[in-house]
């Protein structure tokens, strides 16, 4: 199997160099249930980062400036100190939003940063109440990988507070972040429900599990909204793979109705992710051709273009593995074929040039890049054959 570690892993991205000046909302106390991006659907257990930040700023600035001092920094010590203040913060937040007239409510909405944040305030407060449970929920998620069979996993899943939806939603969200194989958990849920129909899963109290899977699938979208030379291709590929695992866990195990909430959410997520990946797929062929072409006059290797082409091949590879959860079959088939044909031409052309002049450093480096791309597009065995041919040409000259 080809090496799946993108070359971009070796490049420090702009985002990794950029430091966030503001502390995390609530100094990390509810990070386990905070999700990035914008919401396509609301889930009680998932708190959007922008909503958490809005409530946090409102508390610091407007309702508890006497409690939250500057010495409460985003450190373990600061988080521990803030944890002791949470009951008072929740109480003040509730008092500040009770029995408001229209003008008072408008003012509070503005202070929080908008209507959506105000609407989600009860869920943020609930997340704060449950903060002590997230570590155990995460441990549960990690433990699912080591459970011996579906029966044991079903029993463990039933230990969740399934009858307390607000709490269960948060715990499922925190646990799912640590679940490596969502399909196993969904199979256990079907076992508990006694049916694969979505109504049966909901009746068993496991709707929060499905919602958590879809919320985590939605949380992969921001990683795909990266473009340009500083895009983190590692993150793009891992997010596509994670999205695939989560969506397949829902769609392969449950019988979704045609016009139900879950089927609509799944369709919307697949559409969004596919639309984000489509331009990246279309760029692969031109990037490969530009990276591996020979320049007239003084030949040179465009390393940035080579990196873009390699990254494109990694994306092509991950889309191939995850295509069952995407709506890209026609475009993928076209790109897969055309990139394969182009790489055949470039490899053979550069190999022949290298045989004619093995001391040409630029041709040798271009050939190496072409072989790496061929390894991603075809397989490692084919790449090994090409490397032996390259080594043979080099030895004959030496």
C-alpha positions in Angstrom: 0.0 0.0 0.0 1.3 3.5 -0.9 2.6 5.8 1.8 -0.3 8.0 2.8 1.7 10.6 4.7 1.3 13.8 2.6 4.5 15.9 2.0 2.6 18.8 3.4 3.1 17.2 6.8 6.7 18.4 6.6 5.7 22.0 6.0 4.8 24.4 8.7 1.5 26.0 7.7 0.5 29.6 8.2 -2.3 28.5 10.5 0.2 26.5 12.7 2.4 29.6 13.0 -0.5 31.9 13.8 -1.2 32.3 17.5 -4.6 33.1 18.8 -4.6 36.1 21.0 -7.9 35.4 22.7 -8.2 32.6 25.3 -10.4 29.7 24.5 -14.1 30.0 25.5 -14.4 29.1 29.2 -10.6 28.3 29.1 -11.2 24.9 27.7 -13.8 23.6 30.2 -16.2 22.6 27.5 -13.9 22.0 24.6 -15.0 18.4 24.4 -18.4 19.5 23.0 -17.4 22.6 21.0 -17.4 22.2 17.2 -15.9 24.5 14.6 -17.6 26.1 11.6 -21.2 26.9 11.0 -24.3 24.8 11.7 -26.3 23.1 9.0 -28.4 21.5 11.7 -28.6 22.0 15.5 -27.8 19.3 17.9 -28.2 19.8 21.7 -24.8 18.2 22.4 -22.7 20.3 20.0 -21.9 23.9 20.8 -20.6 26.0 17.9 -17.4 27.7 18.7 -18.8 31.1 17.7 -21.8 30.6 20.2 -19.5 29.5 23.0 -17.2 32.5 22.3 -20.2 34.9 22.3 -21.5 33.7 25.6 -18.0 33.7 27.1 -17.4 37.3 26.1 -20.8 38.3 27.4 -20.0 36.7 30.8 -16.6 38.3 31.0 -17.7 41.7 29.9 -21.3 42.2 31.0 -22.4 39.9 33.8 -19.3 38.7 35.8 -16.4 41.2 35.3 -16.0 41.1 39.1 -15.5 37.3 39.1 -13.5 36.7 35.9 -10.3 38.6 36.4 -7.3 39.0 34.1 -5.4 36.4 36.2 -7.7 33.7 34.9 -5.5 32.8 32.0 -5.8 30.0 29.5 -3.7 27.6 31.6 -4.5 24.5 33.6 -4.4 26.7 36.7 -6.7 29.3 35.2 -9.2 26.6 34.1 -9.2 25.1 37.5 -9.9 28.5 39.1 -12.7 29.2 36.6 -14.3 25.8 37.2 -15.0 26.9 40.8 -16.8 30.0 39.5 -19.1 28.1 37.0 -22.1 27.7 39.4 -22.1 31.4 40.0 -21.7 32.2 36.3 -24.7 29.9 35.4 -26.8 31.6 38.1 -26.0 35.1 36.9 -26.6 34.1 33.3 -30.1 32.8 34.2 -30.9 35.9 36.2 -29.7 38.2 33.5 -32.0 36.6 30.9 -35.2 36.1 33.0 -38.3 38.3 32.7 -36.8 40.6 30.0 -38.9 43.1 28.2 -38.4 43.5 24.5 -35.8 46.2 24.7 -33.8 44.4 27.4 -33.8 41.2 25.4 -32.7 43.1 22.3 -29.8 44.5 24.3 -28.7 41.1 25.6 -28.9 39.6 22.1 -26.6 42.3 20.8 -24.2 41.8 23.8 -24.0 38.1 22.9 -23.3 38.7 19.3 -26.6 37.8 17.7 -29.9 36.0 17.9 -28.4 32.5 17.3 -26.1 32.8 20.2 -28.9 34.0 22.5 -31.1 31.1 21.3 -28.3 28.6 22.1 -27.5 30.0 25.6 -29.4 27.3 27.4 -27.4 24.6 25.7 -24.1 26.4 26.5 -25.2 26.6 30.2 -26.1 22.9 30.1 -22.7 22.2 28.7 -21.1 24.0 31.6 -23.1 22.1 34.1 -21.9 18.8 32.6 -18.3 19.8 32.4 -17.1 17.2 34.9 -18.5 14.3 32.9 -16.6 14.9 29.6 -13.4 13.1 30.7 -15.4 10.0 31.5 -17.3 10.2 28.3 -14.0 10.5 26.3 -12.7 7.5 28.2 -15.8 5.6 27.2 -15.2 6.5 23.5 -11.6 5.3 23.6 -12.6 2.1 25.4 -15.0 1.1 22.6 -12.0 0.1 20.4 -11.0 -2.5 23.0 -14.4 -4.0 23.7 -14.3 -7.7 22.5 -17.7 -8.0 20.8 -20.9 -6.3 19.9 -22.7 -7.6 23.0 -20.1 -6.0 25.4 -20.3 -2.7 23.4 -24.2 -2.8 23.6 -24.0 -3.2 27.4 -21.6 -0.4 27.8 -23.7 1.9 25.5 -26.7 1.3 27.7 -24.7 2.7 30.7 -25.2 6.1 29.2 -28.0 8.2 30.6 -30.3 7.5 27.6 -33.4 8.8 29.4 -31.8 12.2 30.1 -31.6 13.6 26.6 -29.9 16.9 27.4 -27.1 15.2 29.4 -26.9 12.2 27.1 -26.5 14.5 24.0 -23.4 16.2 25.5 -21.9 12.9 26.6 -22.4 11.3 23.2 -20.8 14.3 21.6 -17.8 14.1 23.9 -17.5 10.3 23.5 -17.8 10.3 19.7 -14.7 12.5 19.4 -12.7 9.5 20.8 -14.5 6.7 18.9 -12.1 5.3 16.3 -14.7 3.0 14.7 -18.2 4.6 14.6 -19.6 1.6 12.7 -19.0 -0.7 15.7 -20.9 1.7 17.9 -23.8 2.0 15.5 -24.0 -1.8 15.2 -24.3 -2.0 19.0 -27.1 0.6 18.9 -29.0 -1.4 16.3 -28.6 -4.4 18.6 -30.1 -2.5 21.5 -32.9 -1.1 19.4 -33.7 -4.5 17.9 -34.2 -3.0 14.5 -32.3 -1.0 11.9 -35.2 1.4 11.3 -34.5 4.9 12.5 -37.8 5.1 14.5 -36.6 2.1 16.5 -33.2 3.6 17.2 -35.0 6.8 18.4 -37.4 4.9 20.6 -34.4 3.2 22.3 -33.1 6.6 23.3 -30.2 6.5 20.9 -31.1 9.4 18.7 -28.4 11.4 20.5 -25.8 8.9 19.2 -26.9 9.4 15.6 -27.0 13.2 16.1 -23.5 13.1 17.6 -22.2 11.2 14.6 -23.7 13.7 12.2 -22.5 16.6 14.3 -18.9 15.3 14.1 -19.3 14.7 10.3 -20.4 18.3 10.0 -17.4 19.4 12.0 -15.1 18.1 9.3 -16.3 20.7 6.8 -14.1 23.6 8.0 -10.9 21.6 7.3 -12.0 21.2 3.6 -12.4 25.0 3.2 -8.6 25.5 2.8 -7.1 26.6 -0.5 -3.8 27.7 -1.7 -0.2 26.9 -0.9 -0.7 26.9 2.9 -3.6 24.4 2.9 -3.0 21.6 5.4 -3.4 18.6 3.2 -2.9 16.2 6.2 -5.9 17.7 7.8 -8.0 17.7 4.6 -7.3 14.0 4.0 -7.9 13.0 7.6 -11.2 15.0 7.7 -12.5 13.3 4.5 -11.6 9.9 6.0 -13.3 10.8 9.3 -16.4 12.1 7.4 -16.6 8.8 5.5 -16.4 6.7 8.6 -19.2 8.7 10.3 -21.5 8.9 7.4 -21.1 5.2 6.5 -21.8 4.2 10.1 -25.2 6.0 9.8 -26.2 5.1 6.3 -24.9 1.5 6.2 -26.5 0.3 9.4 -29.7 2.3 9.6 -32.7 2.2 7.3 -33.2 5.9 6.7 -36.5 7.2 5.4 -36.6 9.3 2.2 -37.7 12.6 3.8 -36.8 12.3 7.4 -34.6 14.7 9.4 -31.6 12.3 9.4 -31.8 11.5 5.7 -32.1 15.2 4.9 -29.0 16.0 7.1 -27.0 13.2 5.5 -27.9 14.4 2.0 -27.0 18.0 2.9 -23.7 17.1 4.4 -22.7 14.8 1.5 -23.6 17.6 -1.0 -21.6 20.2 0.9 -18.5 18.1 1.3 -18.6 16.9 -2.3 -18.9 20.6 -3.5 -15.8 21.5 -1.5 -13.8 18.6 -2.9 -14.9 19.0 -6.5 -12.6 22.0 -7.3 -9.7 20.2 -5.6 -10.2 17.1 -7.8 -10.4 19.3 -10.9 -7.0 20.8 -10.1 -5.2 17.5 -9.9 -4.6 17.0 -13.6 -3.4 20.5 -14.5 -1.2 20.5 -11.4 0.4 17.2 -12.4 1.0 18.4 -15.9 2.5 21.7 -14.8 4.7 20.0 -12.2 6.2 17.4 -14.5 6.7 19.4 -17.7 10.1 20.1 -19.0 11.0 23.8 -19.3 12.6 25.0 -22.6 15.9 26.8 -22.4 17.3 26.5 -18.9 15.3 23.7 -17.3 14.2 24.0 -13.7 11.9 22.3 -11.2 9.0 24.3 -9.7 9.0 22.8 -6.2 5.8 24.6 -5.2 4.0 23.2 -8.2 5.4 19.7 -7.4 4.0 20.0 -3.9 0.6 21.1 -5.2 0.6 18.1 -7.6 1.6 15.6 -4.8 -1.1 17.0 -2.5 -3.6 16.7 -5.3 -2.7 13.0 -5.7 -3.2 12.5 -2.0 -6.7 14.0 -2.3 -7.4 11.9 -5.3 -6.4 8.8 -3.3 -8.5 9.6 -0.3 -11.5 10.4 -2.5 -11.1 6.9 -4.0 -11.2 5.3 -0.6 -14.2 7.4 0.6 -16.2 7.7 -2.6 -19.1 5.7 -1.2 -19.9 8.7 1.1 -19.5 11.3 -1.6 -21.4 12.4 -4.7 -18.3 12.6 -6.9 -18.4 9.3 -8.8 -18.5 10.7 -12.4 -15.8 13.4 -11.8 -13.6 11.0 -9.8 -13.7 8.3 -12.6 -12.8 11.0 -15.1 -9.9 12.4 -13.0 -8.7 9.0 -12.0 -8.3 7.9 -15.6 -6.9 11.1 -16.9 -4.3 11.5 -14.1 -3.3 7.9 -14.7 -2.8 8.4 -18.4 -0.9 11.7 -17.8 1.5 10.1 -15.2 2.2 7.2 -17.6 3.3 9.7 -20.2 5.4 11.9 -17.8 7.1 8.9 -16.1 8.1 7.4 -19.4 9.3 10.7 -20.9 11.3 11.6 -17.8 12.7 8.1 -17.4 13.9 8.2 -21.0 15.5 11.7 -20.5 17.2 10.4 -17.4 18.6 7.4 -19.2 20.1 9.8 -21.8 21.7 12.0 -19.1 21.6 10.6 -15.6 23.8 13.4 -14.3 20.9 15.9 -15.0 19.8 16.8 -11.5 16.6 18.5 -12.5 15.4 15.5 -14.6 16.3 13.2 -11.7 14.3 15.2 -9.2 11.4 15.5 -11.6 11.5 11.7 -12.2 11.5 11.1 -8.5 8.4 13.3 -8.1 6.7 11.5 -11.0 7.4 8.1 -9.4 5.9 9.3 -6.1 2.8 10.5 -7.8 2.6 7.2 -9.7 2.9 5.3 -6.4 -0.2 7.2 -5.2 -2.2 6.7 -8.4 -1.2 3.1 -9.1 0.5 1.2 -6.3 3.8 0.7 -4.5 4.8 -2.3 -6.7 4.6 -0.2 -9.9 6.6 2.5 -8.2 9.3 0.0 -7.1 9.7 -1.1 -10.7 10.2 2.5 -11.8 12.7 3.1 -9.0 14.7 0.0 -10.1 14.7 1.3 -13.7 16.0 4.7 -12.4 18.7 3.1 -10.3 19.7 0.9 -13.2 20.1 3.9 -15.5 22.2 5.7 -12.8 24.5 2.6 -12.3 25.2 2.2 -16.0 26.5 5.7 -16.2 28.6 5.3 -13.0 
